[in-house]
Every structure is written in C-alpha cells, then in structure tokens.
Amino acid sequence: MDRDSKITSAFRRRFETSPSLTIVWTGVCLFLAIFIAFPLICVLLTPSASDFVQVAQSAIWKKAALNTLYECLCSTFLAVLIGYIYAYAVVRGHIPCARFFSLIPLIHLITPPFVGGLSFILLLGKNGFITSKVLGLDVSLYGFWGLLIAQTLCFFPVAYLMCSQTLSAIDGNLEQAAQSLGAGKVRTFFKLILPLSMPGITSSALFIAVSVMSDFGNPMLVAGRFRVLAVEIYTQLTGWVNGGFSAVLGLFLVIPSVILFILQNRMARRDMERTATIGGRSSEAEASNPHPATRVLLTLFCLFITACVLAQFASIIAGSFQKIWGVNTAFTWNHIKNLAKCTKEIRNSLTFALEGALLSTLIALVASYLVYRTNCPLKKTIDTLSQLPAAVPGTLFGLAFTLASTKVGYHNSAVLIVIAIAVGFMPFSYRILSSAFSQIKPSIDEGARSLGASRVKVLYAVLVPIVGNGISNSIIYDFIRGVGTMSAVIFLVSFGTPLASIKILNLAEQGFWGDAAALALLLTLITFAAVCVWKLIQYLIGRSRKD
C-alpha cells in the first residue's frame, strides 16, 4: 500500500464517525496550503538561474547581505543585553519603583512598530531635537548607527519579557545556598544566575534576530544609504519591477531566518528539559539584595532606558502640534486637522486589522485543536505550516502573496491584506492556543463525547470557554500588531485600499513630519485604547464569574 493510500485509510478510520470534523480538517488544510505553502512555492519558482548568478556576482547585493548580517548581529546583541539588564534590575535588583519600570517595556511593546523610526528622525535626525537643538550639532545619524539605535530600542522589550520570566523562575534558595558556601554576589551571578538565565537569553536572541532581519519600517525610515535586504526586496519589485531579483534576495533572507527559527524551537525545548528541576517562586526564599552601588547603577540604567522610551512618545506628541519640526516650533492644530484627510486610511487599517485578527485566531484555534486534541492525519504538517510564517520575513511573505495573486489572476487588495495580516500573526496565536489546549485533560473531551457531543461541538461548547482567555489575548495582540503592520502589506496596498502605516511612511519620506507624527499619535492612542478596553472586559468577566 502506497503512502497516499495509507493516509486515505487512516483518514477514513479516524473521521468516519465525525463528518463535521472532516470538513473542519479539510478547511484548515486548504487554508494552509493555499495561503502559506502555495505563495512560498511561487517565490521558489519565480527566479531563473541567471537571477541567482547575477545576484551572487553583484557587489551591491553582497554588500546588502553583509550589511543585513552585521546590523542583525549588533542590534540583537544590544537589544538582548539591554533587555536582560533591565529584566534583572526589575526582577532581582530590588530597585525602587520596580513596578513602574516593569510597565515601560510593555507599553513600548504595544505601540505601532513605526513609532521608533519616526521618533528617531524627530529626535536624532538632521533637524532633530537632541542633535540640533540640545547639542547644537549639524550631523545626521541616518545609516548604520541610526538603524542600530532604532532597532535596539524597538526590540529590547521582547528580550525583557523572555528574560524576566526566566529570572523570576530561579529559586531564591539556590542563590542563598551558593552564598552560604562562600560565593560572593558577583561569583553567584556569573556561576549561577547567568547560566540559569540562558534559556531566556538564547530564546530572545534567536527571536529578535529573525525580527531584525525581517524588519522593514525602521530600515526604510532611518537606514538611508545603508542598504539591507528587507528594503531591497521591496525596491527591486516596485522600483525596477524585477520579481526575479526580489525573489532571490528574499530567499537569501529566509534561509538564515528558518535556521534561527529551528534553533529557537530546539533550544527552547532543550533548555526547558534541562531546567525542569528548578523550582519556581513557590518557595519562600527570595533573591538576596544586591550591593547598594549595584542597586544605584541598575536604577540609573532603568531611568535612562525609560527616558529613551518616553522621549519617543514625547517627540510624537510634540511633533503633532508644532508647525514645522526643527524650524518653527509654534503651536498649531493643523496637523491634527489634517487627520480628516486620512479617514479612509485609518478606517482600512482598523477594519483590516480586526478582520485579520479574527481570521488568524480562528484558524489557529482550529489548527491547534486538530493537532493537540485529535488523531487527525497530517498533524505534523499542520503544526509546521501553522508556525512557518514566524520564520519567514514579512517582506518575503508580501512578495509571495503578490506573485501568487498575479499567477492566479486574483487582485482583490482588501482580501489579500486581511489574509496577509492573518497569516503573518498566526504563529503567535497558534502557540498561545496550543499551550492552552495542551494543559486541558483529555478526560474533558471524553466526557463530552460520551454524552453524545460531536468533536466540533466539544470544541465550541466545551473547550472554547476554557481557553477563552487565550483567544482574547490572541485577538488583541493580532489587532494591535495588525494596525501598524507594514512589511508584508506594503506590496498589497492599492489606491482603493490605502493604510495608515503606509501613509505615515510616505509622509515621512516627503518631509511632512507633523502630519506623520499626528497620524502615528492617533494609531498609538487607538492601540492603547484597545488594550484598556480588553483589560476592562477581562476584569468584568472575572468579576461576574466570582459573583
């Protein structure tokens, strides 16, 4: 019996009593095949052999590849270093106002990603507030150094989140035991705390490296003549209409991304097993107080990082109410009034982000249910395809959707944008819901099935309420990131479907800093409002359950 026959027979055995689950399984497989596998195959088939040869022999593309690698290494190192020190200060440093400092990375994490690049221009550009007004320098930090600063501040919150979880899980008894055996505070840190922190450090480093390589907004705004692959993919397709070159550059970018993604998953599993014997915070022992001088330094460090983050928000606010940034600082409402011209962009961004978040969560919910709660065929394939977009740079996925839509002759920009948002953020939703499903005992499914419920009914009537918090987390995260997404959708926008994030990019490139800042401020306020509403709903639901 060949492989296809085995799959067919297994399918019939497992699904003959649940036709509704068969339909669900088929729908998920079709979605993953059409909107993930097929576009990527189109990218692989687009370039010719001559395209590969020309790119390999061109000094320009070699330079862009080396720039991408160098910038990725430097940005990742600094982001992880800052994130780890910040996490250590908040979790184990016993610094004053630790709760306040813990909120700063979270606030920065939920802001639209282009805010960092735009605020860099307003603060450190040629007419920047710091470079020109404060320091009186006639310099420009566009290029590698500007991109390094923007990328570091953009991604350090990710390192903070991962490292803070690892640091908070280290049992204080271990630290006290080491010091009782004569180890000093410095030796205890390097011999105990730092090694036990490696799961968070490695995971954050690999995740940030993939994110930095695929980032489009910051390089587009502040890289200047420092060419990186993510921007060159877009430039080749839109400026030179060279799909073959764009595809080759995208493949060069995706190879290290996939390798890093695989390493991240393997190292996370290995480190989880290795540190499984470490107790959580269940014991009464707490981390010992660091030396007073260390506490002072950690506090000053957190103050500096906090000032940098808050300065970004301040620059966006100030830029929204100044006539001409860096030239005429007189107060004006003109930029705010000009937002009326961007109603279509704002409406599209909010609508597409919400639709994409709902679709992403729905597909991730069903896929994770099939993988973790059923014996359906092709479980490993579904699991792999559901997480694959996390390893593919957004610019490459945008290019893939463009090539695929051209091949099949489908050009509905609105639908493509929604699907691109859903696919791009689906891995996050899938991981959240997979974790939630894996923690539910199988006996719950079996009990519902014994009472006559179908598998699909078990999903929406029994399991969905249990994982409701994960579903809401998925929707709000995907919505927030979708509002400010840029890398994938920039290939798909049309005159009929403009987006606010792309509008901000265009305004910044044309020098309309005030209008760009005002639109960025509005999107930032919308994301914060969405989080506040979400938190309020969670609070009310939790309170009603207690009552």
N, C-alpha and C positions, 0 to 999 in steps of 0.2 A: 504494500500500500504506500503510495507516494505521500509527500508531505501535505499537499493540498487536501487529499482525501482524509488524512488523519485529522486535520484541522476541521474539516466539514463534519466528520463523525463526532468529534469532540463537541463541536458546536451543537449538534442535534441532541446529544446526550444531556448537555448541561442546560439547554434552553427549551427543550421540548415542553416543559411544564410551565414556562413563563414567556409567552409570546410578547408581552409588553416589554420585558427586559431585552428581548431580541431587538425590538425596534429602537430602544434607547441605545443599546450597544452599537447598532448599525449607524445611528445618527452621530455618535461620538467618533466612531472610526472614520466616517465620511468627512466630518469637520476637520479632524487632524490630518487626514490625507490631502484634502483639497486646499486647506489654508495654511498648512505648515510644510508638509512633505513636498507637494507639487511646486509651490513657489521656489523652494530651495533647489529642487531639481532643475527648474528653469534657469536659475543662476549658473548651475554647473554646466548646462548645455549651451549657454549663450556665447561665451568666449571661444574664439578659434585658437589654433595652435600659434598663429602669428601674433595674436594678442598677448599670449603668455611670453613669447620670445621678446616682443618689443618692451613689455613692462620689465622683464628681467634684465634687459640690456640698457635700459634708460637710467641715467644717473639721477634724474629728477625723482623717479619713483623709489629708487634705492634710498635716496636722501629722506623722502617722506616716510618710508618704512623705519629707517633708523631714528628719525625724529619721534615717531609714534612709540617705538620701543623705549627710547631714552626718557621721554616725557612720562610714559606709563610707569617706569621703574621709580623715577624721582617722586612723582605725585603719590604713588601708592605708599612708598616708604614714609613720606612726610605725613600723609593722612593717617596711616596706622600709628605712627609714633605719637602724633598729637592726640589721636583718639584714645590710645592706651593710657598715656599720662593723664589725660582728662578723666578717664574712667577710674584710674587708680586713685586720683585725688578725691573724686566724689564717693567712691565705694569704700575705700580703705584709708583715706588720708585724714579723716576726722577734721576736715576743713570747715570753717563757718559758712553758713548759707548753702550747705551741700544740696539741699532740696531745690533751691533756686537754680544753682548751676546745673543740676540734672535736667532741668527743663529746656535749657538753651539748645542742646543738640536736637532734641525732639522738635522744638519749634522750627529750627533750621531745616530739619528733615522733611517737614510737610509743606515747605514753601516751594513754589514752582522752580524748576532747576535753572531757568534762565536768569533768575534774580541775581545769582552770584556773578555771572558775566557782565550783566548790565551795571550792577553796583560797582564792579571793578573799574569800569570805564568812568563812572561818575566820581570815584574816589581817587583812582591812580592813573587815569588817562592823561593825555597831554594837557587838558584843562581841568584835571581832577582836583577835588577839594584838598586832598592831602598833598599831592605832588606840587600843585601850583599855588594854592592859597596858603597852606600851612608851612610847607617847606620852601616855597618860592623857587622851585626847580622847573627848568624848561626841558623836561625829559619825557620820554614815552616808554612805558613798560609793556607795550604790545610785543608779543613774541613769546619765547620760551618762559621767561620769568613771570610774565603776566599770567600765562596759562597755568604755570605751576602754582601760583598763589590761588587762582580761581578754583582749580581742581582740588587742591588740598582742603580749602575751606568748604567746598561743596560736598566732599565725601568723608571727611573726618567723623561726622555723626554716625555713619554706618559702623566704623571701627569702634566708636564709643559704645554703641548698643551691644555689639557682639562681645567686646572685651569686658564690659560691665557685668554681663550675665556670667561670664566665666569667673571673674574676680569675686562676685558675690557668692558663688557656689563653693569657694575654697573654705574648708572648715577652719575656724579660728584656732581649734585645738592643735592643729598641725604647726601653726606659727608659734604658739606658746610652747609646744614641745621642743621645737628647734631652739628657741631662745633659752629654755631651761637647760639645754645641753651645752650651752656656752656660745651659741652662734649669735653674732651681733645682728643689728637690724639690717645693715647693708648685705651681709652674707646671707641672711634669711631671705631677703628679697631675691637675690640672684640665684640662690641654690634651691629655693622652694617656690616662692610666689611666681617668679617669671617662668620657670618650666611648667608649672601647672596652668599658667595663662596661655600657653602655646596654642591650645585648640581655638580660642577666640582670636588670637593674633593671626594664625595661619588662615583661618576661615575668612576673616575680614580682609586680609591681604589679597587672597585669591578673588574674592567677590569684588573688591574695589578695583583690582587690576582689569577685570573684564569690563567693569563700568567705565573706567577711564578710557580704555581703548575705543569703546563704542560711543563715548560722549560726543555730541555734535554741537550743542548750543554754545558751550564755553569756547571751544576752538574757533567756531565761526565768528564769535564776537571779539575775542581778545588775542587770538594766535597771530594775527597779522600775516607776515610773510613766513612764519614758522609753519610749514606745511605738514599736516598729519593726514593719515589715510581716511579717517571718517569724513573729513571735509572734501578730500579729493574725489571720493566716490560720488558725492553729490555734484561737484564741479564738472567732472567728466561727463555725467549724464545730462545735466541741464545746460552747461555752457558749450560743450563740444558735441553733445548728442552721441556719445560714444559708449554704448551699452556694454560692449566687449571689454573695454578698459575698466569701466566701473565694476563689472563682474569679477575681473581678475584681482583688482585691488580689494574688493570685498572678500574674496576667497583668501587672500593673503592675511586679511584682518581676522577672519573667522577661525583660521587654524589655531593660532595661539589662544583664542578665546575658548574654543572647545577643549583644548588641552587643560587650560586653567579650570574650566568648569568640572571636568572629570576629576582632576586632582582635588578640587574643593570637596566634592562629594565623598571621595575615598578617604581623604584626611579627616573629614568630619566624622565619618563612621569609625575610623581607627582611633581617633582621639576620644570619642565617646566611650568606646570599649576600654581604652587604657585608663581613663579617669573615672570609670564607673564605680570604683571603690571609694571615691572621695565623697565625704558626706556633704550635704547641703548646709543651709543655715539652720538646720533643725536643732543643732546643739546650742547650748547657752553661751559657749565661748565666742567672743568677738575678736576682731583684729586688734592687735596692740596699737597704741598710739605711736605715730612716727615721731622723730626728733622735732622739737619746736622749729628749728631752722627749716627742716623739710616741709613742715606744715605751711610756713610762711611762703616758701618758694612755690609750693603747689597752689596756694591761694592766689598768688600773683599771676601764675600761669593761667589759671582759670579765669581770672579777671581780664587778662589780655585777650584770650580767645573769645570770651563773652563780649568784650568791647568790639572785636573784629566782626562778630556776627551781628551785633546790634547796629554797628555802623553801616552795614549793608542795608538794613531796613531803614535806617535814618536817611541814607542817601536816596533811596527810592521815594520816601515821603517828601524830602526837601526838593528833589528834582521835579516832583509833580506840581509844585507851587512856585517855582522860580521861572521867570520869563525866559532867560537863556542861560543854561547851566555854564558856570565858569566865566560868564561875560556880564550878564545883567541879572543880579540876584533879587530884583524887585518881586514882591508877591503878586501872584496872578492866579485867576481861576480858569484861564484859557485852556490849559491842558486837561483839566477835569471836564470842562465843557466839550472839548473835542472828543471825549469818550462817546458822545452821542453818534459820532460818525462810525463808531466801531461796534454798533449794536449787533450787526449780523455776525461779526467775528466772535463776539462774546457768546451770543446765543448758540452758535455752532459748537464752540468749544465745550460749553456746559452740556449741551444735548448729546454730542458725540461721546463725551467722557462718561456720562451717565449710562448711555446705551452700551458702550464698550465695557464698563464695569459690570453691568448686569449680565451681559453675554459671557464675559470672562469667568465670572463666579459660577454661572450656570454650568458651563462646560467643565470647569474644574471640579465642581461638586459631583457631577455625574461620573466623570473620569475617575476621580478618587474613590467613589463608591464602587465602581466596577473593579478597580484594582485591589482594594483593601477589604471589600465585603462580599465578593462573589468569586466564582471559579470560571469566569468568562475566558474565552480564548484570547490570545494576543495581549495578555496582561502586561508583559514586559515592554511590548511595542507601544502600548497606550501610555505606560509610565514614562518611557523615554521621550516620546513625541510631546507629551504634556510639559516636560521640563526643558526640552530642547531650545525654545526661544530665549531662555536665560543665558544660553551660551552663544547666541547669535547677536552680533551688534545691531542696534536699531537701524542704522543706515543701510546695512545689508538686507534686513528684512523689508525695509521700504523699497529698495531696489528690486527685491524678489517679487513683491506684490505688483510693482509696476510692470516687470517683464511678464509675469504670469497673466495679468489682466490684458496686456497687449496681445499675448499669444492666443487667448480665448476670445478676444474681442469684446470684453466687458469693461465699461468705463464709467460706472456709477461711482463717482468720487465719494459721496457720503457713505455708501455701504462699505467701500474699501477702507475708509478711515476708521469706521467703527470696528471692523474686523481687525485692522492693524492694531488698534488700541487693545482689543480683547486678547489677541494673540500675544502681544508684547508683554502684558502683565499677568497672563495666565499662570506662568510658573509660580509666582508668589501665592496666588490663590490656591493653586494645587497643593503646595507644600503646607499651607495652613490647614486646609480641609483634610488632607491625608493624615496629618498629625492628629487631628480631632477624631477621625474615623478609627485610627489605629488604637486609640485609647478606650473605645467602646467595646464592651464584652460581647462576643458573638451570641451569647445566650439571649440577648435582647432581640436580635433578628429571628432566632429560632423560636422564641416565644410568640412573636407576632405571626410568624409563618404557621405555627401550629394552630392558631386561631382562624386561619383561612386567608390571611392577608397576602396579596401578591408581593413580589420583590419590589416593584415600583411603589406600591402603597407603603411598604415598610420604609422606603426611602423618604417619601414626602410626608408621611403621617407620623413616623416614629423617630427616624434619625435626624431629619432636618431640624426639628425643635431642639434636639440635644446639641447639635453643632451650630445653633443659631448665632452664637457669639462669633464663631469663626467666619460665618457667612457675612455678618455685618462688618467685621474687620476687613474682609476681602473687598467688599463693595466700596467702603470708604477709602481704602488705600488706592484701589484701582482708579477711582474717580479723581482723587487728588492728583495722582501722577498723570492721569489722562488729560486733565485740564491744561497742564503745562508741557505735555509731550511735544517733541519737535523732531527728533532724529528720523523716525520711520514715516511720519505723516507728511513731512516736507516734500516727499516725492509724489504724494497723492492729492494734495490740495489743488483746487481749480478756482476759476473766477466765481463759480457758483457756490463753492464751499470754503471760503476763507476761514482761517483760525486765528485766535488771539495770539497764540505763541508765535506763529509765523509773522503776524503783523508787528509784534514787538521787535523781532529780528530785523524786519525791513525798515522800521522807523529808526532803529539804532544805526543801521548801516547808512541811512540817508542823513544822519546827524540830528534827527528830531528827538533829542534826549528827553525833553519834558513830556512829550506825548507818549514815548515809550515807557517812561517811569510811571506815568499816570495809569496806563493800561496794566503794567506789571503790578502796581499797587492794588488795583481793583481785583485782579486774579488772586493775589495773595490774601486779600481780605475774604474773598469767596472761599478759598480753601480753609482758612481759619474758621469761618462761619460754619462750614460743613462739618469740621471736626467738633465744634461746640454743640451743634445740633445732634450729632451722632452720640456724643457723650451724654447729653441730656436725655435722649431716648433710652440709652442703656441704663441710666440711673432710674428713670421712671419705670422701666420694665422690671428692673431688680427690686424696686420698692413695692411694686404691685404683687410680685411673687411672694415677698415676705408677708404682705398683708393677707 
